[in-house]
Amino acid sequence: MAILWTFVVASCLGVQFVLSSLCPSDVGAQQQDVPDSVEFSLLQTGRQLKEAKQIYNMASVDHMHSQNTSVRALLSSRSSVLYAKFHKVAGTTFANTLNAMTGQSRQCSKQCWEDASHPSLNTWEADLGHGECSASEWEHSCTGHRGLGIVQTVSAANEHLPLQDPDDLGSPSNLIPADKRVNIILQAAPYSSAWLPSNETFASFVILRSPVEKLRSKYYWNSAPGQQSHTHASFTAFLEDLKALIVGRSSQELAQVDMNSLRLCCEFVTYLGNFSVEKSKLSLATMFDHVGLQENLNASLVTVAHLFGKPYQSLLIRSEKDDGGSKLDWTEEELALAHEVVGFDQEIYDFAKSLYSRRLLSIWGSQQALDNALSEYLRIAAETPEEEWVEVEDRTIKPQEAT
């Protein structure tokens, strides 16, 4: 069974289908911070695309032959993918990208299990949104919000996960081999067998975002622009109410809070660790091949293309959601209140930032390789007319662009 063990350690241990160039030449390089990528991403508007074209005023490239061919692909369209899709982290953009790589429609990849076989149909996990696969479609990935329910179920069922380096939780060596992760998922959540074959390569992804920005984005997303809620007074009052509900509780006591409130402040600790900060960190360290950050989304996008061996042109999928222009700037009072409310998720996010840096360098081998990939992708994105970017029609990537 061809299994993706780990994006760094497996290559260093000599797994045959991973090129040795993926191993960092300098182990100490794993400690470096990955700087913020250039401020250009799939979330930008047409106006910003035009500005980017002026910045990246280079000779035209042949888009169809701009290939990412530096390494042999570790994943393929047959690979099974689990994506823990949190709210307001550019999750739809990233899910659409994964679906394009696997050739699976979003409706099918949202299904994640047969409803009749799920043991907790009356819980929020089952209500996170469901899809339906067509009769002709092979279901082999879970990239919708329901993936969070699977992650939480796995966390709840495993008090301790094995660590190769217990003294350094963020070490890439702590990523559990893919075949063992598949077994862990199927044992804890057997209904996942609907999409998780045991004879294909497997990879798992998660994107996190600064919890205070995630909270603010979710608040504004929940309210229509121009409404009374779009004032500093109403946002401050909302934060005060949320503080009274959350602050002072232990993480385990969050289970008593309604899910709508938890999605605003505490999604990371809820799903990654089943209301435990330490188990959330353990989950990130052991169960996810790639831990990405919304703030550096481009790095995650080129990494996906890198792992699937796809050209960077395949990343040019039009964004469906952009509520960035509707937010008021933070006031000092709002920001202080928000930090109080998101304390549990903030600790998890801080750990994820460290993990993100080390995992990226493990995948790419060097900071220069990642920088080169970002530069190439940004050039292609800036030079490609907006009308040539792929639409998501009826919640399905155009077939000709998904291969």
C-alpha positions in Angstrom: 0.0 0.0 0.0 1.5 3.3 -1.1 1.2 5.6 1.9 2.4 9.1 2.5 4.1 8.7 5.8 5.3 12.2 6.5 6.4 15.1 4.4 9.8 15.3 5.9 10.7 12.5 8.2 9.6 9.8 5.8 11.9 11.2 3.1 14.8 11.3 5.5 14.1 7.7 6.5 14.2 6.6 2.8 10.7 6.0 1.8 11.2 5.2 -1.9 8.7 7.5 -3.6 9.9 10.6 -1.8 12.9 12.4 -3.3 15.8 13.0 -1.0 15.7 16.7 -1.9 12.7 17.1 0.4 15.0 16.6 3.4 16.4 19.8 4.9 20.1 20.0 4.2 20.5 21.7 7.5 18.4 20.4 10.3 18.9 23.6 12.2 17.0 25.3 9.4 13.8 23.9 10.8 14.0 26.4 13.6 13.8 29.4 11.2 10.7 31.5 10.9 8.9 31.5 7.6 8.3 35.2 6.8 4.9 36.5 5.6 4.3 35.9 1.9 3.8 38.8 -0.4 0.4 40.4 0.1 -1.3 38.8 -2.8 -3.7 35.9 -2.6 -6.7 34.2 -4.1 -8.9 36.3 -1.8 -8.1 39.5 -3.6 -10.5 41.5 -5.8 -10.1 42.3 -9.5 -8.7 45.7 -8.7 -6.0 44.3 -6.6 -5.2 41.8 -9.3 -4.6 44.7 -11.7 -2.3 46.4 -9.1 -0.4 43.1 -8.7 0.1 42.9 -12.4 1.9 46.3 -12.3 4.1 45.1 -9.5 5.0 41.9 -11.3 5.5 43.5 -14.7 7.4 40.6 -16.3 7.4 38.9 -19.6 4.3 36.8 -20.4 4.6 33.1 -19.5 3.0 30.1 -21.2 0.4 29.3 -18.5 -0.4 25.9 -19.8 3.3 24.9 -19.5 4.2 26.6 -16.3 4.8 23.4 -14.4 5.7 22.6 -10.8 8.2 19.8 -11.8 10.9 20.2 -9.2 9.9 17.0 -7.3 8.0 13.9 -7.9 4.4 14.1 -6.8 3.6 12.5 -3.4 -0.2 12.7 -3.9 -2.5 12.1 -6.8 -6.1 12.5 -7.9 -6.8 9.1 -6.2 -5.4 10.2 -2.9 -7.8 10.5 0.1 -7.7 13.9 1.8 -9.1 15.0 5.1 -9.4 18.8 5.6 -10.5 20.1 9.0 -12.4 23.1 7.7 -12.8 25.8 10.3 -15.0 28.8 9.8 -13.6 32.1 8.5 -10.1 30.9 7.7 -10.4 31.0 3.8 -11.7 27.5 4.2 -13.7 27.5 1.0 -10.8 28.7 -1.1 -8.6 26.0 0.3 -11.2 23.3 0.1 -11.9 24.2 -3.6 -8.1 23.8 -4.2 -8.0 20.4 -2.6 -11.1 19.3 -4.6 -9.5 20.5 -7.8 -6.5 18.4 -7.1 -8.5 15.2 -6.3 -11.0 15.8 -9.0 -13.9 15.5 -6.6 -16.9 17.9 -6.5 -17.5 20.0 -3.4 -20.9 18.5 -2.9 -19.4 15.0 -2.7 -16.4 16.0 -0.6 -18.8 17.6 1.9 -20.7 14.4 2.5 -18.0 12.6 4.6 -20.3 9.9 5.8 -23.6 8.3 5.1 -26.1 10.0 7.4 -27.8 6.7 8.3 -24.6 5.3 9.7 -23.5 8.3 11.8 -24.0 7.7 15.5 -24.7 11.2 16.6 -27.2 12.7 14.1 -28.6 15.1 16.7 -25.3 16.7 17.4 -23.7 19.7 15.8 -21.1 17.5 14.1 -23.8 16.0 11.9 -25.3 19.5 11.2 -22.1 21.1 10.0 -23.3 20.8 6.4 -23.7 17.9 4.2 -23.4 17.1 0.5 -24.3 14.3 -1.8 -22.2 12.3 -4.3 -23.6 11.6 -7.7 -24.0 8.0 -8.7 -21.0 8.3 -11.0 -18.6 10.0 -8.5 -16.1 8.1 -6.4 -16.1 9.5 -2.9 -12.6 9.6 -1.5 -12.1 12.8 0.4 -13.7 14.8 3.2 -13.0 18.6 2.8 -16.2 20.1 4.3 -17.0 21.3 7.8 -18.0 17.8 8.7 -14.4 16.9 8.8 -14.3 18.8 12.1 -16.6 16.3 13.6 -14.3 13.5 12.6 -11.3 15.3 14.1 -13.1 15.9 17.4 -14.3 12.2 17.5 -10.7 11.1 17.0 -9.4 13.4 19.7 -12.1 12.3 22.2 -11.3 8.6 21.5 -7.5 9.0 22.0 -6.3 10.3 25.3 -2.7 9.7 24.3 -1.2 9.6 20.8 2.3 8.2 20.3 5.2 10.7 20.1 8.6 10.0 18.6 10.0 13.0 20.3 8.0 13.7 23.5 10.5 16.4 24.5 9.7 18.4 21.4 6.0 18.3 20.5 6.6 20.5 17.4 9.2 18.1 15.9 8.2 16.8 12.5 9.0 13.3 13.7 5.9 13.3 15.8 3.6 13.2 12.7 2.1 9.7 12.8 2.7 7.6 9.6 -0.3 7.9 7.3 -1.3 4.3 7.4 -1.5 4.4 11.1 -3.5 7.7 11.0 -6.0 6.0 8.7 -6.4 3.2 11.2 -6.8 5.7 14.1 -9.5 7.5 12.2 -11.4 4.4 11.2 -11.3 3.0 14.7 -12.6 6.2 16.3 -15.0 7.1 13.5 -15.8 4.0 11.5 -18.4 5.9 9.5 -15.4 7.6 7.8 -15.0 4.4 5.7 -17.5 5.9 3.3 -14.8 8.1 1.9 -11.5 6.8 3.4 -10.2 3.8 1.4 -7.4 1.9 3.1 -5.4 1.3 -0.1 -4.8 4.8 -1.3 -2.3 7.5 -0.3 -3.7 9.8 2.5 -2.9 13.3 3.6 -4.6 15.6 6.1 -4.7 19.4 6.2 -5.8 22.2 8.5 -5.7 26.0 8.2 -5.8 28.2 11.3 -6.2 32.0 11.6 -5.5 34.6 14.3 -8.4 33.9 16.7 -9.2 37.6 17.2 -9.4 38.2 13.5 -11.4 35.0 13.0 -13.9 36.2 15.7 -14.3 39.6 14.1 -14.7 38.1 10.6 -17.4 35.7 11.8 -19.2 38.5 13.7 -19.4 40.7 10.6 -20.2 37.7 8.3 -23.2 36.9 10.5 -24.6 40.4 10.1 -25.6 42.1 7.0 -23.5 45.2 5.9 -25.1 48.5 6.8 -27.1 47.0 9.7 -27.0 48.5 13.2 -24.6 45.7 14.3 -21.9 47.3 12.1 -21.0 49.9 14.7 -18.3 50.0 17.4 -20.9 50.2 20.1 -22.7 47.1 18.9 -19.5 45.1 18.5 -18.2 46.1 21.9 -21.5 45.1 23.5 -21.3 41.8 21.6 -17.8 41.1 22.9 -18.9 42.0 26.5 -21.7 39.4 26.2 -19.4 36.8 24.8 -16.8 37.5 27.6 -19.5 36.9 30.3 -20.4 33.6 28.6 -16.8 32.3 28.1 -14.2 33.9 30.4 -13.9 32.1 33.7 -14.9 28.7 32.4 -12.4 25.8 32.1 -11.9 24.5 28.6 -13.9 21.4 29.5 -16.8 23.6 30.7 -17.0 25.0 27.2 -19.0 21.9 26.3 -21.9 23.6 28.1 -21.8 26.6 25.7 -24.0 26.8 22.6 -22.2 25.9 19.4 -22.9 29.3 17.7 -20.9 31.0 20.4 -18.1 28.4 20.3 -17.7 29.0 16.6 -16.9 32.6 17.3 -14.3 32.1 20.0 -13.3 28.5 20.6 -13.5 26.3 17.5 -9.9 25.2 17.7 -10.1 23.9 21.2 -13.6 22.4 20.6 -12.7 20.3 17.6 -8.9 19.7 17.7 -8.9 18.7 21.3 -12.4 18.0 22.3 -12.3 21.0 24.8 -8.6 20.4 25.8 -5.9 22.8 24.8 -3.1 20.2 25.3 -4.9 17.6 23.2 -5.4 20.2 20.5 -1.7 20.7 20.3 -1.2 17.0 20.3 -3.7 16.6 17.4 -1.9 19.3 15.4 1.5 17.7 16.0 0.5 14.1 15.2 -2.4 14.0 12.8 -1.9 16.7 10.2 0.6 16.7 7.3 0.2 20.4 6.7 -0.7 23.0 9.4 -1.3 26.2 7.5 -2.1 29.8 8.4 -4.7 31.9 6.7 -2.4 34.9 7.0 0.1 33.1 4.7 -2.4 31.3 2.6 -0.2 31.5 -0.5 2.4 29.3 1.1 -0.3 26.6 1.8 -1.6 26.8 -1.8 1.8 26.3 -3.5 2.5 23.5 -1.0 -0.6 21.7 -2.2 0.4 22.1 -5.8 3.9 20.9 -4.9 2.6 17.8 -3.2 0.2 16.9 -6.0 2.8 17.8 -8.7 0.4 20.2 -10.3 1.2 23.4 -12.2 0.6 26.6 -10.3 -2.0 27.6 -12.9 -4.2 25.0 -11.3 -4.4 27.2 -8.2 -6.2 30.0 -10.0 -9.7 29.4 -8.7 -11.9 32.4 -8.2 -12.8 33.3 -4.6 -16.5 32.9 -3.8 -16.5 34.9 -0.5 -14.9 38.2 0.4 -16.3 40.2 3.3 -13.0 42.0 4.1 -14.3 45.4 3.1 -17.2 45.5 5.6 -15.2 45.5 8.8 -14.5 48.5 11.0 -11.0 48.9 12.3 -10.3 47.6 15.8 -10.5 49.9 18.8 -8.1 49.3 21.7 -11.1 48.3 23.9 -12.5 45.9 21.3 -9.1 44.2 20.8 -8.5 43.8 24.5 -12.0 42.2 25.0 -11.4 39.9 22.0 -8.1 38.6 23.4 -9.8 37.8 26.6 -12.5 35.8 24.9 -10.3 33.8 22.6 -7.7 32.7 25.2 -7.9 29.0 24.6 -7.8 29.2 20.8 -5.0 31.8 21.0 -2.7 29.3 22.8 -3.4 26.7 20.2 -2.8 29.2 17.4 0.5 30.3 18.8 1.6 26.6 18.8 0.4 26.2 15.3 2.5 29.1 14.1 5.7 27.4 15.3 4.5 24.1 13.8 3.7 25.8 10.5 7.2 27.1 10.1 8.9 23.9 10.8 6.6 21.7 8.7 6.9 24.0 5.6 10.7 23.9 5.7 10.5 20.1 6.1 8.3 19.9 3.0 10.4 22.3 0.8 13.8 21.5 2.1 14.9 25.2 2.2 13.4 28.6 2.6 14.8 29.5 -0.9 12.8 26.7 -2.5 9.6 28.0 -0.9 10.4 31.6 -1.9 11.0 30.5 -5.5 7.7 28.7 -5.6 5.8 31.7 -4.2 7.5 34.0 -6.7 6.5 31.8 -9.6 3.0 31.4 -8.4 2.6 35.2 -7.9 3.9 35.9 -11.3 1.5 33.5 -12.9 -1.4 34.8 -10.9 -0.6 38.4 -11.7 -0.2 37.8 -15.4 -3.3 35.6 -15.9 -6.4 37.6 -16.8 -9.1 37.4 -14.2 -11.5 35.9 -16.7 -9.2 32.9 -17.2 -9.4 32.0 -13.5 -11.5 28.9 -12.8 -15.1 29.4 -11.7 -16.8 27.1 -9.3 -20.0 26.3 -11.1 -22.8 24.8 -9.2 -20.3 24.1 -6.4 -18.2 22.0 -8.7 -14.8 22.8 -10.2 -15.0 22.8 -14.0 -13.9 19.3 -15.0 -11.3 20.4 -17.5 -9.5 22.3 -14.8 -9.7 19.6 -12.2 -7.5 17.1 -14.0 
